[in-house]
């Protein structure tokens, strides 16, 4: 699977919330998004395992 930079557009309210959270916690916005998605994935183990299997098959 090719590794290239991604770009997303988020609603302005979300961006403001993320930037403010980053400021308050002194954490990089990318780290916050990674952590949040990781926590989300842990709550959906059935989807996480399916995604892992697909990724392994693509390697």
mmCIF file of the N, C-alpha and C atoms, coordinates in Angstrom:
data_MODEL
# 
_entry.id   MODEL 
# 
loop_
_atom_site.group_PDB 
_atom_site.id 
_atom_site.type_symbol 
_atom_site.label_atom_id 
_atom_site.label_alt_id 
_atom_site.label_comp_id 
_atom_site.label_asym_id 
_atom_site.label_entity_id 
_atom_site.label_seq_id 
_atom_site.pdbx_PDB_ins_code 
_atom_site.Cartn_x 
_atom_site.Cartn_y 
_atom_site.Cartn_z 
_atom_site.occupancy 
_atom_site.B_iso_or_equiv 
_atom_site.pdbx_formal_charge 
_atom_site.auth_seq_id 
_atom_site.auth_comp_id 
_atom_site.auth_asym_id 
_atom_site.auth_atom_id 
_atom_site.pdbx_PDB_model_num 
ATOM 1   N N  . UNK A 1 1  ? 0.846   -1.169 0.000  1.00 0.00 ? 1  UNK A N  1 
ATOM 2   C CA . UNK A 1 1  ? 0.000   0.000  0.000  1.00 0.00 ? 1  UNK A CA 1 
ATOM 3   C C  . UNK A 1 1  ? 0.896   1.239  0.000  1.00 0.00 ? 1  UNK A C  1 
ATOM 4   N N  . UNK A 1 2  ? 0.655   2.131  -0.918 1.00 0.00 ? 2  UNK A N  1 
ATOM 5   C CA . UNK A 1 2  ? 1.474   3.341  -1.018 1.00 0.00 ? 2  UNK A CA 1 
ATOM 6   C C  . UNK A 1 2  ? 1.258   4.240  0.190  1.00 0.00 ? 2  UNK A C  1 
ATOM 7   N N  . UNK A 1 3  ? 2.357   4.812  0.648  1.00 0.00 ? 3  UNK A N  1 
ATOM 8   C CA . UNK A 1 3  ? 2.279   5.727  1.792  1.00 0.00 ? 3  UNK A CA 1 
ATOM 9   C C  . UNK A 1 3  ? 2.461   7.145  1.271  1.00 0.00 ? 3  UNK A C  1 
ATOM 10  N N  . UNK A 1 4  ? 1.391   7.913  1.302  1.00 0.00 ? 4  UNK A N  1 
ATOM 11  C CA . UNK A 1 4  ? 1.492   9.303  0.887  1.00 0.00 ? 4  UNK A CA 1 
ATOM 12  C C  . UNK A 1 4  ? 0.699   10.160 1.862  1.00 0.00 ? 4  UNK A C  1 
ATOM 13  N N  . UNK A 1 5  ? 1.028   11.415 1.892  1.00 0.00 ? 5  UNK A N  1 
ATOM 14  C CA . UNK A 1 5  ? 0.369   12.339 2.815  1.00 0.00 ? 5  UNK A CA 1 
ATOM 15  C C  . UNK A 1 5  ? -1.114  12.446 2.489  1.00 0.00 ? 5  UNK A C  1 
ATOM 16  N N  . UNK A 1 6  ? -1.906  12.587 3.537  1.00 0.00 ? 6  UNK A N  1 
ATOM 17  C CA . UNK A 1 6  ? -3.344  12.751 3.371  1.00 0.00 ? 6  UNK A CA 1 
ATOM 18  C C  . UNK A 1 6  ? -3.734  14.174 3.733  1.00 0.00 ? 6  UNK A C  1 
ATOM 19  N N  . UNK A 1 7  ? -4.809  14.595 3.161  1.00 0.00 ? 7  UNK A N  1 
ATOM 20  C CA . UNK A 1 7  ? -5.325  15.920 3.474  1.00 0.00 ? 7  UNK A CA 1 
ATOM 21  C C  . UNK A 1 7  ? -6.831  15.790 3.660  1.00 0.00 ? 7  UNK A C  1 
ATOM 22  N N  . UNK A 1 8  ? -7.339  16.386 4.723  1.00 0.00 ? 8  UNK A N  1 
ATOM 23  C CA . UNK A 1 8  ? -8.766  16.330 5.002  1.00 0.00 ? 8  UNK A CA 1 
ATOM 24  C C  . UNK A 1 8  ? -9.295  17.731 5.266  1.00 0.00 ? 8  UNK A C  1 
ATOM 25  N N  . UNK A 1 9  ? -10.565 17.910 4.986  1.00 0.00 ? 9  UNK A N  1 
ATOM 26  C CA . UNK A 1 9  ? -11.239 19.161 5.337  1.00 0.00 ? 9  UNK A CA 1 
ATOM 27  C C  . UNK A 1 9  ? -12.236 18.830 6.439  1.00 0.00 ? 9  UNK A C  1 
ATOM 28  N N  . UNK A 1 10 ? -12.102 19.538 7.545  1.00 0.00 ? 10 UNK A N  1 
ATOM 29  C CA . UNK A 1 10 ? -13.003 19.351 8.670  1.00 0.00 ? 10 UNK A CA 1 
ATOM 30  C C  . UNK A 1 10 ? -13.859 20.600 8.835  1.00 0.00 ? 10 UNK A C  1 
ATOM 31  N N  . UNK A 1 11 ? -15.031 20.437 9.440  1.00 0.00 ? 11 UNK A N  1 
ATOM 32  C CA . UNK A 1 11 ? -15.854 21.619 9.731  1.00 0.00 ? 11 UNK A CA 1 
ATOM 33  C C  . UNK A 1 11 ? -15.086 22.588 10.636 1.00 0.00 ? 11 UNK A C  1 
ATOM 34  N N  . UNK A 1 12 ? -15.318 23.864 10.446 1.00 0.00 ? 12 UNK A N  1 
ATOM 35  C CA . UNK A 1 12 ? -14.592 24.895 11.188 1.00 0.00 ? 12 UNK A CA 1 
ATOM 36  C C  . UNK A 1 12 ? -14.724 24.717 12.701 1.00 0.00 ? 12 UNK A C  1 
ATOM 37  N N  . UNK A 1 13 ? -15.910 24.344 13.162 1.00 0.00 ? 13 UNK A N  1 
ATOM 38  C CA . UNK A 1 13 ? -16.126 24.145 14.601 1.00 0.00 ? 13 UNK A CA 1 
ATOM 39  C C  . UNK A 1 13 ? -15.200 23.048 15.148 1.00 0.00 ? 13 UNK A C  1 
ATOM 40  N N  . UNK A 1 14 ? -15.046 21.966 14.390 1.00 0.00 ? 14 UNK A N  1 
ATOM 41  C CA . UNK A 1 14 ? -14.160 20.881 14.807 1.00 0.00 ? 14 UNK A CA 1 
ATOM 42  C C  . UNK A 1 14 ? -12.708 21.348 14.832 1.00 0.00 ? 14 UNK A C  1 
ATOM 43  N N  . UNK A 1 15 ? -12.305 22.082 13.814 1.00 0.00 ? 15 UNK A N  1 
ATOM 44  C CA . UNK A 1 15 ? -10.927 22.577 13.730 1.00 0.00 ? 15 UNK A CA 1 
ATOM 45  C C  . UNK A 1 15 ? -10.617 23.493 14.913 1.00 0.00 ? 15 UNK A C  1 
ATOM 46  N N  . UNK A 1 16 ? -11.539 24.366 15.245 1.00 0.00 ? 16 UNK A N  1 
ATOM 47  C CA . UNK A 1 16 ? -11.347 25.257 16.394 1.00 0.00 ? 16 UNK A CA 1 
ATOM 48  C C  . UNK A 1 16 ? -11.227 24.439 17.678 1.00 0.00 ? 16 UNK A C  1 
ATOM 49  N N  . UNK A 1 17 ? -12.077 23.444 17.838 1.00 0.00 ? 17 UNK A N  1 
ATOM 50  C CA . UNK A 1 17 ? -12.041 22.575 19.017 1.00 0.00 ? 17 UNK A CA 1 
ATOM 51  C C  . UNK A 1 17 ? -10.699 21.847 19.098 1.00 0.00 ? 17 UNK A C  1 
ATOM 52  N N  . UNK A 1 18 ? -10.238 21.293 17.978 1.00 0.00 ? 18 UNK A N  1 
ATOM 53  C CA . UNK A 1 18 ? -8.965  20.573 17.934 1.00 0.00 ? 18 UNK A CA 1 
ATOM 54  C C  . UNK A 1 18 ? -7.798  21.501 18.263 1.00 0.00 ? 18 UNK A C  1 
ATOM 55  N N  . UNK A 1 19 ? -7.779  22.666 17.662 1.00 0.00 ? 19 UNK A N  1 
ATOM 56  C CA . UNK A 1 19 ? -6.692  23.623 17.928 1.00 0.00 ? 19 UNK A CA 1 
ATOM 57  C C  . UNK A 1 19 ? -6.667  24.048 19.392 1.00 0.00 ? 19 UNK A C  1 
ATOM 58  N N  . UNK A 1 20 ? -7.837  24.294 19.951 1.00 0.00 ? 20 UNK A N  1 
ATOM 59  C CA . UNK A 1 20 ? -7.912  24.706 21.352 1.00 0.00 ? 20 UNK A CA 1 
ATOM 60  C C  . UNK A 1 20 ? -7.484  23.570 22.267 1.00 0.00 ? 20 UNK A C  1 
ATOM 61  N N  . UNK A 1 21 ? -7.923  22.353 21.970 1.00 0.00 ? 21 UNK A N  1 
ATOM 62  C CA . UNK A 1 21 ? -7.528  21.178 22.754 1.00 0.00 ? 21 UNK A CA 1 
ATOM 63  C C  . UNK A 1 21 ? -6.015  21.011 22.691 1.00 0.00 ? 21 UNK A C  1 
ATOM 64  N N  . UNK A 1 22 ? -5.458  21.195 21.522 1.00 0.00 ? 22 UNK A N  1 
ATOM 65  C CA . UNK A 1 22 ? -4.012  21.100 21.339 1.00 0.00 ? 22 UNK A CA 1 
ATOM 66  C C  . UNK A 1 22 ? -3.288  22.135 22.188 1.00 0.00 ? 22 UNK A C  1 
ATOM 67  N N  . UNK A 1 23 ? -3.796  23.344 22.203 1.00 0.00 ? 23 UNK A N  1 
ATOM 68  C CA . UNK A 1 23 ? -3.199  24.415 22.997 1.00 0.00 ? 23 UNK A CA 1 
ATOM 69  C C  . UNK A 1 23 ? -3.260  24.089 24.485 1.00 0.00 ? 23 UNK A C  1 
ATOM 70  N N  . UNK A 1 24 ? -4.413  23.665 24.950 1.00 0.00 ? 24 UNK A N  1 
ATOM 71  C CA . UNK A 1 24 ? -4.613  23.384 26.379 1.00 0.00 ? 24 UNK A CA 1 
ATOM 72  C C  . UNK A 1 24 ? -3.745  22.217 26.839 1.00 0.00 ? 24 UNK A C  1 
ATOM 73  N N  . UNK A 1 25 ? -3.668  21.165 26.022 1.00 0.00 ? 25 UNK A N  1 
ATOM 74  C CA . UNK A 1 25 ? -2.917  19.964 26.411 1.00 0.00 ? 25 UNK A CA 1 
ATOM 75  C C  . UNK A 1 25 ? -1.452  20.021 26.000 1.00 0.00 ? 25 UNK A C  1 
ATOM 76  N N  . UNK A 1 26 ? -1.098  21.027 25.189 1.00 0.00 ? 26 UNK A N  1 
ATOM 77  C CA . UNK A 1 26 ? 0.258   21.164 24.653 1.00 0.00 ? 26 UNK A CA 1 
ATOM 78  C C  . UNK A 1 26 ? 0.680   19.930 23.850 1.00 0.00 ? 26 UNK A C  1 
ATOM 79  N N  . UNK A 1 27 ? -0.282  19.339 23.141 1.00 0.00 ? 27 UNK A N  1 
ATOM 80  C CA . UNK A 1 27 ? -0.019  18.188 22.272 1.00 0.00 ? 27 UNK A CA 1 
ATOM 81  C C  . UNK A 1 27 ? -0.249  18.593 20.823 1.00 0.00 ? 27 UNK A C  1 
ATOM 82  N N  . UNK A 1 28 ? 0.540   18.020 19.934 1.00 0.00 ? 28 UNK A N  1 
ATOM 83  C CA . UNK A 1 28 ? 0.392   18.253 18.505 1.00 0.00 ? 28 UNK A CA 1 
ATOM 84  C C  . UNK A 1 28 ? -0.980  17.755 18.040 1.00 0.00 ? 28 UNK A C  1 
ATOM 85  N N  . UNK A 1 29 ? -1.585  18.483 17.133 1.00 0.00 ? 29 UNK A N  1 
ATOM 86  C CA . UNK A 1 29 ? -2.908  18.114 16.623 1.00 0.00 ? 29 UNK A CA 1 
ATOM 87  C C  . UNK A 1 29 ? -2.903  16.728 15.986 1.00 0.00 ? 29 UNK A C  1 
ATOM 88  N N  . UNK A 1 30 ? -1.840  16.400 15.284 1.00 0.00 ? 30 UNK A N  1 
ATOM 89  C CA . UNK A 1 30 ? -1.764  15.077 14.650 1.00 0.00 ? 30 UNK A CA 1 
ATOM 90  C C  . UNK A 1 30 ? -1.746  13.968 15.687 1.00 0.00 ? 30 UNK A C  1 
ATOM 91  N N  . UNK A 1 31 ? -1.020  14.194 16.781 1.00 0.00 ? 31 UNK A N  1 
ATOM 92  C CA . UNK A 1 31 ? -0.962  13.207 17.858 1.00 0.00 ? 31 UNK A CA 1 
ATOM 93  C C  . UNK A 1 31 ? -2.350  13.027 18.469 1.00 0.00 ? 31 UNK A C  1 
ATOM 94  N N  . UNK A 1 32 ? -3.047  14.140 18.697 1.00 0.00 ? 32 UNK A N  1 
ATOM 95  C CA . UNK A 1 32 ? -4.400  14.057 19.249 1.00 0.00 ? 32 UNK A CA 1 
ATOM 96  C C  . UNK A 1 32 ? -5.319  13.249 18.341 1.00 0.00 ? 32 UNK A C  1 
ATOM 97  N N  . UNK A 1 33 ? -5.237  13.480 17.036 1.00 0.00 ? 33 UNK A N  1 
ATOM 98  C CA . UNK A 1 33 ? -6.075  12.731 16.097 1.00 0.00 ? 33 UNK A CA 1 
ATOM 99  C C  . UNK A 1 33 ? -5.709  11.251 16.090 1.00 0.00 ? 33 UNK A C  1 
ATOM 100 N N  . UNK A 1 34 ? -4.411  10.944 16.133 1.00 0.00 ? 34 UNK A N  1 
ATOM 101 C CA . UNK A 1 34 ? -3.979  9.542  16.184 1.00 0.00 ? 34 UNK A CA 1 
ATOM 102 C C  . UNK A 1 34 ? -4.497  8.855  17.438 1.00 0.00 ? 34 UNK A C  1 
ATOM 103 N N  . UNK A 1 35 ? -4.357  9.529  18.574 1.00 0.00 ? 35 UNK A N  1 
ATOM 104 C CA . UNK A 1 35 ? -4.824  8.958  19.839 1.00 0.00 ? 35 UNK A CA 1 
ATOM 105 C C  . UNK A 1 35 ? -6.334  8.738  19.813 1.00 0.00 ? 35 UNK A C  1 
ATOM 106 N N  . UNK A 1 36 ? -7.060  9.717  19.322 1.00 0.00 ? 36 UNK A N  1 
ATOM 107 C CA . UNK A 1 36 ? -8.521  9.615  19.277 1.00 0.00 ? 36 UNK A CA 1 
ATOM 108 C C  . UNK A 1 36 ? -8.954  8.467  18.371 1.00 0.00 ? 36 UNK A C  1 
ATOM 109 N N  . UNK A 1 37 ? -8.314  8.342  17.217 1.00 0.00 ? 37 UNK A N  1 
ATOM 110 C CA . UNK A 1 37 ? -8.688  7.261  16.313 1.00 0.00 ? 37 UNK A CA 1 
ATOM 111 C C  . UNK A 1 37 ? -8.311  5.908  16.907 1.00 0.00 ? 37 UNK A C  1 
ATOM 112 N N  . UNK A 1 38 ? -7.167  5.845  17.579 1.00 0.00 ? 38 UNK A N  1 
ATOM 113 C CA . UNK A 1 38 ? -6.761  4.606  18.242 1.00 0.00 ? 38 UNK A CA 1 
ATOM 114 C C  . UNK A 1 38 ? -7.778  4.173  19.284 1.00 0.00 ? 38 UNK A C  1 
ATOM 115 N N  . UNK A 1 39 ? -8.261  5.127  20.079 1.00 0.00 ? 39 UNK A N  1 
ATOM 116 C CA . UNK A 1 39 ? -9.284  4.818  21.084 1.00 0.00 ? 39 UNK A CA 1 
ATOM 117 C C  . UNK A 1 39 ? -10.579 4.361  20.416 1.00 0.00 ? 39 UNK A C  1 
ATOM 118 N N  . UNK A 1 40 ? -10.941 5.001  19.331 1.00 0.00 ? 40 UNK A N  1 
ATOM 119 C CA . UNK A 1 40 ? -12.143 4.614  18.584 1.00 0.00 ? 40 UNK A CA 1 
ATOM 120 C C  . UNK A 1 40 ? -12.002 3.184  18.063 1.00 0.00 ? 40 UNK A C  1 
ATOM 121 N N  . UNK A 1 41 ? -10.844 2.867  17.514 1.00 0.00 ? 41 UNK A N  1 
ATOM 122 C CA . UNK A 1 41 ? -10.612 1.526  16.973 1.00 0.00 ? 41 UNK A CA 1 
ATOM 123 C C  . UNK A 1 41 ? -10.686 0.465  18.069 1.00 0.00 ? 41 UNK A C  1 
ATOM 124 N N  . UNK A 1 42 ? -10.195 0.785  19.252 1.00 0.00 ? 42 UNK A N  1 
ATOM 125 C CA . UNK A 1 42 ? -10.241 -0.170 20.364 1.00 0.00 ? 42 UNK A CA 1 
ATOM 126 C C  . UNK A 1 42 ? -11.683 -0.476 20.777 1.00 0.00 ? 42 UNK A C  1 
ATOM 127 N N  . UNK A 1 43 ? -12.572 0.457  20.582 1.00 0.00 ? 43 UNK A N  1 
ATOM 128 C CA . UNK A 1 43 ? -13.985 0.240  20.936 1.00 0.00 ? 43 UNK A CA 1 
ATOM 129 C C  . UNK A 1 43 ? -14.734 -0.520 19.851 1.00 0.00 ? 43 UNK A C  1 
ATOM 130 N N  . UNK A 1 44 ? -14.094 -0.720 18.701 1.00 0.00 ? 44 UNK A N  1 
ATOM 131 C CA . UNK A 1 44 ? -14.709 -1.451 17.586 1.00 0.00 ? 44 UNK A CA 1 
ATOM 132 C C  . UNK A 1 44 ? -13.805 -2.607 17.181 1.00 0.00 ? 44 UNK A C  1 
ATOM 133 N N  . UNK A 1 45 ? -13.569 -3.578 18.083 1.00 0.00 ? 45 UNK A N  1 
ATOM 134 C CA . UNK A 1 45 ? -12.599 -4.640 17.808 1.00 0.00 ? 45 UNK A CA 1 
ATOM 135 C C  . UNK A 1 45 ? -12.927 -5.480 16.579 1.00 0.00 ? 45 UNK A C  1 
ATOM 136 N N  . UNK A 1 46 ? -14.221 -5.668 16.280 1.00 0.00 ? 46 UNK A N  1 
ATOM 137 C CA . UNK A 1 46 ? -14.582 -6.474 15.115 1.00 0.00 ? 46 UNK A CA 1 
ATOM 138 C C  . UNK A 1 46 ? -14.150 -5.788 13.825 1.00 0.00 ? 46 UNK A C  1 
ATOM 139 N N  . UNK A 1 47 ? -14.304 -4.489 13.757 1.00 0.00 ? 47 UNK A N  1 
ATOM 140 C CA . UNK A 1 47 ? -13.886 -3.739 12.566 1.00 0.00 ? 47 UNK A CA 1 
ATOM 141 C C  . UNK A 1 47 ? -12.362 -3.668 12.521 1.00 0.00 ? 47 UNK A C  1 
ATOM 142 N N  . UNK A 1 48 ? -11.741 -3.445 13.658 1.00 0.00 ? 48 UNK A N  1 
ATOM 143 C CA . UNK A 1 48 ? -10.278 -3.353 13.732 1.00 0.00 ? 48 UNK A CA 1 
ATOM 144 C C  . UNK A 1 48 ? -9.629  -4.635 13.212 1.00 0.00 ? 48 UNK A C  1 
ATOM 145 N N  . UNK A 1 49 ? -10.136 -5.792 13.629 1.00 0.00 ? 49 UNK A N  1 
ATOM 146 C CA . UNK A 1 49 ? -9.574  -7.068 13.173 1.00 0.00 ? 49 UNK A CA 1 
ATOM 147 C C  . UNK A 1 49 ? -9.780  -7.267 11.676 1.00 0.00 ? 49 UNK A C  1 
ATOM 148 N N  . UNK A 1 50 ? -10.939 -6.895 11.181 1.00 0.00 ? 50 UNK A N  1 
ATOM 149 C CA . UNK A 1 50 ? -11.213 -7.009 9.747  1.00 0.00 ? 50 UNK A CA 1 
ATOM 150 C C  . UNK A 1 50 ? -10.250 -6.133 8.947  1.00 0.00 ? 50 UNK A C  1 
ATOM 151 N N  . UNK A 1 51 ? -10.027 -4.911 9.420  1.00 0.00 ? 51 UNK A N  1 
ATOM 152 C CA . UNK A 1 51 ? -9.104  -3.983 8.753  1.00 0.00 ? 51 UNK A CA 1 
ATOM 153 C C  . UNK A 1 51 ? -7.690  -4.550 8.766  1.00 0.00 ? 51 UNK A C  1 
ATOM 154 N N  . UNK A 1 52 ? -7.262  -5.098 9.907  1.00 0.00 ? 52 UNK A N  1 
ATOM 155 C CA . UNK A 1 52 ? -5.919  -5.683 10.004 1.00 0.00 ? 52 UNK A CA 1 
ATOM 156 C C  . UNK A 1 52 ? -5.750  -6.829 9.015  1.00 0.00 ? 52 UNK A C  1 
ATOM 157 N N  . UNK A 1 53 ? -6.768  -7.693 8.909  1.00 0.00 ? 53 UNK A N  1 
ATOM 158 C CA . UNK A 1 53 ? -6.681  -8.820 7.962  1.00 0.00 ? 53 UNK A CA 1 
ATOM 159 C C  . UNK A 1 53 ? -6.553  -8.315 6.529  1.00 0.00 ? 53 UNK A C  1 
ATOM 160 N N  . UNK A 1 54 ? -7.326  -7.315 6.172  1.00 0.00 ? 54 UNK A N  1 
ATOM 161 C CA . UNK A 1 54 ? -7.266  -6.758 4.815  1.00 0.00 ? 54 UNK A CA 1 
ATOM 162 C C  . UNK A 1 54 ? -5.891  -6.157 4.558  1.00 0.00 ? 54 UNK A C  1 
ATOM 163 N N  . UNK A 1 55 ? -5.376  -5.406 5.526  1.00 0.00 ? 55 UNK A N  1 
ATOM 164 C CA . UNK A 1 55 ? -4.057  -4.785 5.358  1.00 0.00 ? 55 UNK A CA 1 
ATOM 165 C C  . UNK A 1 55 ? -2.970  -5.843 5.197  1.00 0.00 ? 55 UNK A C  1 
ATOM 166 N N  . UNK A 1 56 ? -3.047  -6.922 5.972  1.00 0.00 ? 56 UNK A N  1 
ATOM 167 C CA . UNK A 1 56 ? -2.064  -8.003 5.861  1.00 0.00 ? 56 UNK A CA 1 
ATOM 168 C C  . UNK A 1 56 ? -2.124  -8.653 4.487  1.00 0.00 ? 56 UNK A C  1 
ATOM 169 N N  . UNK A 1 57 ? -3.321  -8.829 3.947  1.00 0.00 ? 57 UNK A N  1 
ATOM 170 C CA . UNK A 1 57 ? -3.471  -9.431 2.623  1.00 0.00 ? 57 UNK A CA 1 
ATOM 171 C C  . UNK A 1 57 ? -2.942  -8.527 1.515  1.00 0.00 ? 57 UNK A C  1 
ATOM 172 N N  . UNK A 1 58 ? -2.961  -7.233 1.752  1.00 0.00 ? 58 UNK A N  1 
ATOM 173 C CA . UNK A 1 58 ? -2.478  -6.289 0.745  1.00 0.00 ? 58 UNK A CA 1 
ATOM 174 C C  . UNK A 1 58 ? -0.961  -6.161 0.730  1.00 0.00 ? 58 UNK A C  1 
ATOM 175 N N  . UNK A 1 59 ? -0.311  -6.595 1.799  1.00 0.00 ? 59 UNK A N  1 
ATOM 176 C CA . UNK A 1 59 ? 1.159   -6.470 1.872  1.00 0.00 ? 59 UNK A CA 1 
ATOM 177 C C  . UNK A 1 59 ? 1.854   -7.462 0.984  1.00 0.00 ? 59 UNK A C  1 
# 
